[in-house]
Amino acid sequence: MRWALLNLGWLMLLVFESACAEMRVAPVAIEVSLESGAFEELCFELGAGQSMRYTFDAGAPLEFNLHWHRGNEVLYPVKIDAIARIGGVFRAPQSEAYCLMWTNRMRSSVALRARIDRAD
């Protein structure tokens, strides 16, 4: 995998960006097994002032964030190093594509269940 990333970095980046560009429309529920070192994103669009309710439950603590991109800058209104479950409501400050992201820093796979619902 490392060799492919070094030699095909531009191709891998295009594949990654394409996969992350998939916007989901609430309500959405996902259930995945995150391998060690892997991540999962759940992306959605909100208009300025709109809200999204999010919840998740994992079999072990995961790195979690809610983020969006402004040019080359990544903004994180929520960023937690290790948490197994949380629920909240996010209100969009501007019309944008937002993503929930989980990263597994554990040595084994971790089960993840997550859901988003419109809150307005």
MIDOSE-1310 file (N, C-alpha, C; in nm, 2 decimals, decimal comma, always signed):
residues 120
mrwa	+0,08/-0,12/+0,00/+0,00/+0,00/+0,00/+0,09/+0,13/+0,00; +0,19/+0,13/+0,08/+0,28/+0,25/+0,09/+0,34/+0,27/-0,05; +0,38/+0,17/-0,12/+0,44/+0,18/-0,25/+0,35/+0,24/-0,35; +0,22/+0,20/-0,34/+0,12/+0,25/-0,43/+0,09/+0,40/-0,40
llnl	+0,10/+0,44/-0,27/+0,07/+0,58/-0,24/+0,19/+0,66/-0,29; +0,31/+0,61/-0,28/+0,43/+0,69/-0,32/+0,43/+0,71/-0,47; +0,41/+0,60/-0,54/+0,42/+0,60/-0,68/+0,29/+0,64/-0,76; +0,18/+0,63/-0,69/+0,05/+0,66/-0,76/-0,02/+0,77/-0,67
gwlm	+0,05/+0,85/-0,60/-0,01/+0,94/-0,51/-0,12/+1,03/-0,58; -0,09/+1,08/-0,70/-0,19/+1,16/-0,76/-0,32/+1,08/-0,79; -0,31/+0,96/-0,83/-0,42/+0,87/-0,86/-0,50/+0,84/-0,73; -0,43/+0,81/-0,62/-0,49/+0,78/-0,49/-0,56/+0,90/-0,44
llvf	-0,50/+1,02/-0,46/-0,57/+1,14/-0,41/-0,70/+1,16/-0,49; -0,70/+1,14/-0,62/-0,82/+1,15/-0,70/-0,93/+1,06/-0,65; -0,89/+0,93/-0,63/-0,99/+0,83/-0,58/-1,04/+0,87/-0,44; -0,95/+0,92/-0,35/-0,99/+0,96/-0,22/-1,09/+1,08/-0,23
esac	-1,06/+1,18/-0,31/-1,15/+1,29/-0,32/-1,28/+1,26/-0,38; -1,28/+1,17/-0,47/-1,41/+1,12/-0,53/-1,49/+1,05/-0,43; -1,43/+0,97/-0,35/-1,51/+0,89/-0,25/-1,56/+0,99/-0,14; -1,49/+1,09/-0,10/-1,53/+1,18/+0,00/-1,64/+1,28/-0,05
aemr	-1,65/+1,29/-0,18/-1,74/+1,39/-0,23/-1,89/+1,34/-0,23; -1,91/+1,22/-0,19/-2,05/+1,17/-0,19/-2,12/+1,23/-0,07; -2,22/+1,31/-0,10/-2,30/+1,37/+0,00/-2,42/+1,29/+0,03; -2,45/+1,27/+0,16/-2,56/+1,19/+0,20/-2,68/+1,28/+0,24
vapv	-2,80/+1,24/+0,23/-2,92/+1,31/+0,27/-2,98/+1,24/+0,38; -3,00/+1,32/+0,49/-3,06/+1,26/+0,62/-3,20/+1,23/+0,60; -3,25/+1,13/+0,66/-3,18/+1,05/+0,76/-3,09/+0,94/+0,70; -2,98/+0,92/+0,76/-2,88/+0,82/+0,72/-2,83/+0,74/+0,84
aiev	-2,82/+0,61/+0,83/-2,76/+0,53/+0,93/-2,66/+0,44/+0,87; -2,54/+0,43/+0,93/-2,44/+0,34/+0,88/-2,39/+0,25/+0,99; -2,35/+0,13/+0,95/-2,29/+0,03/+1,04/-2,17/-0,03/+0,97; -2,05/+0,00/+1,02/-1,93/-0,05/+0,96/-1,84/-0,11/+1,06
sles	-1,74/-0,18/+1,01/-1,63/-0,23/+1,10/-1,50/-0,16/+1,05; -1,45/-0,08/+1,13/-1,33/+0,00/+1,10/-1,20/-0,08/+1,13; -1,12/-0,11/+1,03/-1,00/-0,18/+1,06/-0,90/-0,09/+1,13; -0,80/-0,14/+1,19/-0,70/-0,06/+1,25/-0,63/+0,03/+1,15
gafe	-0,63/+0,16/+1,19/-0,57/+0,26/+1,10/-0,67/+0,32/+1,00; -0,79/+0,26/+0,98/-0,88/+0,31/+0,88/-0,97/+0,42/+0,93; -1,04/+0,49/+0,84/-1,13/+0,60/+0,88/-1,26/+0,58/+0,80; -1,36/+0,65/+0,85/-1,49/+0,65/+0,78/-1,54/+0,79/+0,79
elcf	-1,61/+0,84/+0,68/-1,66/+0,97/+0,68/-1,81/+0,96/+0,64; -1,89/+1,05/+0,70/-2,03/+1,06/+0,66/-2,05/+1,21/+0,63; -2,07/+1,25/+0,51/-2,07/+1,39/+0,46/-2,22/+1,43/+0,42; -2,25/+1,55/+0,44/-2,38/+1,60/+0,42/-2,37/+1,75/+0,39
elga	-2,47/+1,81/+0,33/-2,47/+1,95/+0,30/-2,58/+2,02/+0,39; -2,55/+2,14/+0,44/-2,64/+2,22/+0,51/-2,64/+2,36/+0,47; -2,75/+2,42/+0,47/-2,76/+2,57/+0,44/-2,73/+2,64/+0,57; -2,69/+2,77/+0,56/-2,66/+2,85/+0,67/-2,78/+2,85/+0,77
gqsm	-2,75/+2,82/+0,90/-2,85/+2,82/+1,00/-2,93/+2,68/+1,01; -2,91/+2,59/+0,92/-2,97/+2,46/+0,93/-2,90/+2,37/+1,03; -2,97/+2,27/+1,08/-2,91/+2,19/+1,19/-2,92/+2,04/+1,15; -2,82/+1,97/+1,20/-2,81/+1,82/+1,18/-2,79/+1,76/+1,32
rytf	-2,87/+1,66/+1,35/-2,85/+1,58/+1,47/-2,76/+1,46/+1,44; -2,66/+1,43/+1,52/-2,57/+1,32/+1,49/-2,56/+1,23/+1,62; -2,55/+1,10/+1,60/-2,52/+1,01/+1,71/-2,43/+0,90/+1,66; -2,35/+0,85/+1,75/-2,27/+0,73/+1,72/-2,24/+0,65/+1,84
daga	-2,22/+0,52/+1,82/-2,18/+0,43/+1,92/-2,08/+0,33/+1,86; -1,96/+0,32/+1,93/-1,85/+0,23/+1,88/-1,81/+0,13/+1,98; -1,76/+0,02/+1,94/-1,71/-0,09/+2,03/-1,59/-0,05/+2,11; -1,52/+0,06/+2,08/-1,41/+0,11/+2,15/-1,39/+0,25/+2,11
plef	-1,31/+0,33/+2,19/-1,29/+0,47/+2,16/-1,23/+0,49/+2,02; -1,28/+0,59/+1,95/-1,23/+0,63/+1,81/-1,20/+0,77/+1,82; -1,11/+0,82/+1,73/-1,09/+0,96/+1,71/-1,21/+1,01/+1,63; -1,27/+1,12/+1,67/-1,39/+1,17/+1,60/-1,38/+1,32/+1,58
nlhw	-1,43/+1,36/+1,46/-1,44/+1,51/+1,44/-1,56/+1,54/+1,34; -1,60/+1,66/+1,35/-1,69/+1,71/+1,25/-1,62/+1,83/+1,19; -1,61/+1,83/+1,06/-1,52/+1,93/+0,99/-1,58/+1,97/+0,86; -1,52/+2,08/+0,81/-1,55/+2,12/+0,67/-1,42/+2,19/+0,62
hrgn	-1,42/+2,21/+0,49/-1,30/+2,27/+0,42/-1,33/+2,41/+0,37; -1,24/+2,49/+0,40/-1,24/+2,63/+0,34/-1,11/+2,65/+0,27; -1,11/+2,62/+0,14/-0,98/+2,62/+0,06/-0,89/+2,51/+0,11; -0,77/+2,54/+0,15/-0,68/+2,44/+0,20/-0,69/+2,43/+0,35
evly	-0,77/+2,51/+0,41/-0,79/+2,50/+0,56/-0,90/+2,40/+0,60; -0,88/+2,33/+0,70/-0,99/+2,24/+0,75/-1,03/+2,29/+0,89; -1,16/+2,32/+0,90/-1,22/+2,37/+1,02/-1,29/+2,26/+1,10; -1,26/+2,26/+1,24/-1,32/+2,15/+1,32/-1,40/+2,21/+1,44
pvki	-1,53/+2,22/+1,42/-1,61/+2,27/+1,54/-1,62/+2,16/+1,65; -1,60/+2,03/+1,61/-1,59/+1,92/+1,71/-1,47/+1,84/+1,67; -1,38/+1,81/+1,77/-1,26/+1,73/+1,75/-1,23/+1,66/+1,88; -1,24/+1,53/+1,89/-1,22/+1,45/+2,01/-1,12/+1,34/+1,98
daia	-1,02/+1,33/+2,06/-0,92/+1,23/+2,04/-0,96/+1,08/+2,06; -1,05/+1,06/+2,16/-1,09/+0,92/+2,18/-1,23/+0,92/+2,25; -1,33/+0,87/+2,18/-1,46/+0,86/+2,24/-1,54/+0,75/+2,17; -1,62/+0,68/+2,25/-1,69/+0,56/+2,20/-1,83/+0,59/+2,17
rigg	-1,89/+0,70/+2,22/-2,03/+0,73/+2,19/-2,05/+0,88/+2,22; -2,13/+0,94/+2,13/-2,17/+1,08/+2,16/-2,29/+1,11/+2,07; -2,36/+1,21/+2,11/-2,47/+1,26/+2,03/-2,47/+1,41/+2,04; -2,52/+1,48/+1,94/-2,52/+1,62/+1,95/-2,60/+1,68/+1,83
vfra	-2,61/+1,81/+1,83/-2,67/+1,88/+1,72/-2,57/+1,99/+1,67; -2,55/+1,99/+1,54/-2,46/+2,09/+1,48/-2,54/+2,19/+1,40; -2,52/+2,32/+1,42/-2,59/+2,42/+1,34/-2,49/+2,48/+1,25; -2,52/+2,48/+1,12/-2,42/+2,53/+1,02/-2,41/+2,68/+1,03
pqse	-2,29/+2,73/+1,04/-2,27/+2,88/+1,03/-2,28/+2,93/+0,89; -2,26/+2,85/+0,79/-2,27/+2,89/+0,65/-2,31/+2,77/+0,57; -2,36/+2,80/+0,44/-2,39/+2,69/+0,35/-2,27/+2,62/+0,31; -2,26/+2,49/+0,33/-2,13/+2,42/+0,31/-2,16/+2,27/+0,32
aycl	-2,06/+2,19/+0,27/-2,06/+2,05/+0,29/-1,98/+2,02/+0,42; -2,04/+1,94/+0,50/-1,98/+1,91/+0,63/-1,96/+1,75/+0,64; -1,86/+1,71/+0,72/-1,84/+1,57/+0,73/-1,81/+1,53/+0,88; -1,87/+1,42/+0,92/-1,84/+1,35/+1,04/-1,73/+1,25/+1,00
mwtn	-1,63/+1,24/+1,09/-1,52/+1,15/+1,05/-1,47/+1,07/+1,18; -1,45/+0,94/+1,16/-1,40/+0,85/+1,26/-1,27/+0,79/+1,22; -1,17/+0,78/+1,30/-1,05/+0,72/+1,27/-1,02/+0,62/+1,38; -0,98/+0,49/+1,34/-0,95/+0,39/+1,44/-0,80/+0,38/+1,46
rmrs	-0,76/+0,43/+1,58/-0,62/+0,42/+1,62/-0,59/+0,30/+1,71; -0,69/+0,21/+1,72/-0,67/+0,08/+1,80/-0,60/-0,02/+1,72; -0,55/-0,12/+1,78/-0,48/-0,23/+1,71/-0,57/-0,33/+1,64; -0,69/-0,33/+1,67/-0,79/-0,42/+1,61/-0,91/-0,35/+1,55
sval	-0,99/-0,41/+1,48/-1,11/-0,35/+1,42/-1,21/-0,31/+1,53; -1,29/-0,21/+1,49/-1,39/-0,15/+1,59/-1,52/-0,14/+1,51; -1,63/-0,19/+1,57/-1,76/-0,17/+1,51/-1,81/-0,03/+1,54; -1,87/+0,03/+1,44/-1,92/+0,17/+1,45/-2,06/+0,17/+1,39
rari	-2,15/+0,23/+1,47/-2,29/+0,26/+1,42/-2,31/+0,41/+1,44; -2,36/+0,47/+1,33/-2,38/+0,62/+1,34/-2,50/+0,65/+1,26; -2,56/+0,77/+1,30/-2,68/+0,82/+1,24/-2,68/+0,97/+1,23; -2,74/+1,02/+1,12/-2,77/+1,17/+1,11/-2,91/+1,19/+1,08
drad	-2,97/+1,29/+1,14/-3,11/+1,33/+1,11/-3,12/+1,48/+1,11; -3,20/+1,54/+1,03/-3,22/+1,68/+1,03/-3,28/+1,72/+1,16; -3,24/+1,83/+1,21/-3,28/+1,88/+1,34/-3,37/+2,01/+1,33; -3,39/+2,06/+1,21/-3,47/+2,18/+1,21/-3,61/+2,16/+1,16
